[in-house]
Amino acid sequence: RFICIYPAYLNNKKTIAEGRRIPIDKAVENPTSTEIQDVCAAVGFNVLLEKNKMYPREWNRDVQYRGRVRIQLKQDDGNPCLPQFPTRKSVMLYAAETIPKLKTRTQKMGGSDQSLQQGEGSKKGKGKKKK
C-alpha cells in the first residue's frame, strides 16, 4: 500500500484548486520531492522517489516542481507501517512541519543577502556604431 505525495500538496504558494491538500498556515514554501523523501525516510518509512514524474495540475515544467514521492503507508495486511501515521494526511502534515527544520533550508536563509546585489552588468552591443 503505497501513497503518492507531490510537492504541490504541501506548497503554501498554491491554492486548493491548484492542488494544495493541507491548511495554508501549515504548508511550506516551495517544497521539493527530495526534501519530502529525506523527511519521510528519516522517520522510518519505506520511501521511493520518482524524479521524472509530475503533478498533472502543475503548469510549470521546471525541474524544481518535478518529482513524486511514494511512501508505504500500510502493510499487506492493512495495518499502518508506523502507528503514529495512520492516514496520508498525517504524513503530509508531518512532512510540512519538518521540512523547514532541514539543514538545507536553515543554511539558505543566512546567505541570501549577497545574491541580491549581483546582476548589474555593463551594456553590451546596444546602440549603433559610429563611422
C-alpha positions as CSV (number, residue, x, y, z in Angstrom):
1,R,0.0,0.0,0.0
2,F,2.0,3.0,-1.3
3,I,0.7,6.5,-1.3
4,C,1.9,9.3,-3.6
5,I,2.8,12.8,-2.3
6,Y,3.6,15.5,-4.8
7,P,5.3,18.8,-3.7
8,A,2.2,20.7,-4.7
9,Y,0.3,19.1,-1.9
10,L,2.4,20.9,0.7
11,N,3.1,24.2,-1.1
12,N,1.8,27.3,0.5
13,K,2.1,29.2,-2.8
14,K,-0.7,27.1,-4.3
15,T,-4.4,27.3,-3.8
16,I,-6.6,24.3,-3.0
17,A,-7.7,24.4,-6.7
18,E,-4.1,24.2,-7.8
19,G,-3.5,21.1,-5.6
20,R,-2.7,22.1,-2.0
21,R,-4.0,19.5,0.4
22,I,-3.2,20.9,3.8
23,P,-4.1,24.2,5.5
24,I,-2.1,27.2,4.2
25,D,-0.7,28.1,7.7
26,K,0.8,24.6,8.0
27,A,2.1,24.4,4.4
28,V,5.7,25.0,3.3
29,E,7.1,27.5,0.7
30,N,8.1,25.5,-2.4
31,P,9.0,22.1,-1.1
32,T,10.9,19.7,-3.3
33,S,10.4,16.0,-3.7
34,T,13.9,15.2,-2.3
35,E,13.0,17.2,0.8
36,I,9.8,15.2,1.3
37,Q,11.8,12.0,0.7
38,D,14.5,12.9,3.3
39,V,11.9,13.8,6.0
40,C,9.9,10.6,5.5
41,A,12.9,8.3,5.2
42,A,14.4,9.7,8.4
43,V,11.2,8.8,10.4
44,G,11.4,5.2,9.1
45,F,9.1,5.0,6.1
46,N,9.8,2.8,3.1
47,V,10.2,5.6,0.5
48,L,10.6,5.7,-3.3
49,L,11.5,8.9,-5.2
50,E,10.3,9.2,-8.8
51,K,12.2,12.2,-10.1
52,N,10.7,12.5,-13.6
53,K,7.0,12.2,-12.6
54,M,4.9,15.4,-12.5
55,Y,1.8,16.5,-10.8
56,P,-0.9,16.8,-13.5
57,R,-2.2,20.1,-12.3
58,E,1.3,21.7,-12.3
59,W,1.6,24.0,-15.3
60,N,5.3,24.9,-14.6
61,R,7.6,22.3,-16.1
62,D,10.7,23.4,-14.2
63,V,12.9,20.7,-12.5
64,Q,12.1,22.3,-9.1
65,Y,8.4,21.3,-9.5
66,R,9.1,17.8,-10.7
67,G,9.1,14.6,-8.7
68,R,6.8,12.4,-6.8
69,V,7.4,10.5,-3.5
70,R,5.8,7.1,-2.9
71,I,5.5,6.1,0.7
72,Q,4.5,2.7,2.1
73,L,1.7,3.7,4.5
74,K,0.2,0.3,5.2
75,Q,1.5,-3.3,5.2
76,D,0.0,-6.1,3.2
77,D,-2.5,-6.9,6.0
78,G,-3.8,-3.3,6.1
79,N,-2.1,-2.3,9.4
80,P,-0.2,1.0,9.3
81,C,3.6,0.6,8.9
82,L,4.1,3.3,11.6
83,P,1.3,3.6,14.2
84,Q,1.8,7.4,14.6
85,F,0.9,7.9,10.9
86,P,-2.4,6.1,10.2
87,T,-3.5,8.4,7.3
88,R,-2.0,10.1,4.3
89,K,-2.9,13.5,5.8
90,S,-0.9,12.8,9.0
91,V,2.1,12.1,6.8
92,M,1.7,15.3,4.8
93,L,1.3,17.4,7.9
94,Y,4.4,15.8,9.5
95,A,6.4,16.5,6.3
96,A,5.2,20.1,6.1
97,E,6.1,20.6,9.8
98,T,9.6,19.1,9.5
99,I,10.8,20.4,6.1
100,P,11.5,24.0,7.4
101,K,13.8,22.5,10.0
102,L,16.1,20.7,7.5
103,K,19.7,21.9,7.4
104,T,19.4,22.8,3.7
105,R,16.5,25.2,4.5
106,T,18.2,26.8,7.5
107,Q,21.5,27.4,5.7
108,K,19.8,29.0,2.6
109,M,18.2,31.7,4.7
110,G,21.6,33.0,6.1
111,G,23.4,33.7,2.8
112,S,20.6,35.2,0.7
113,D,21.6,38.8,1.0
114,Q,24.8,38.5,-1.1
115,S,23.0,37.2,-4.2
116,L,20.7,40.2,-4.4
117,Q,23.4,42.7,-5.3
118,Q,24.7,40.8,-8.3
119,G,23.3,41.1,-11.8
120,E,24.1,44.7,-12.7
121,G,26.5,44.4,-15.7
122,S,27.6,46.7,-18.4
123,K,25.5,47.2,-21.6
124,K,27.0,45.1,-24.4
125,G,26.2,45.6,-28.1
126,K,23.5,48.2,-27.5
127,G,23.2,51.0,-30.0
128,K,24.8,51.7,-33.4
129,K,28.5,52.0,-34.2
130,K,29.7,55.4,-35.4
131,K,31.6,55.6,-38.7
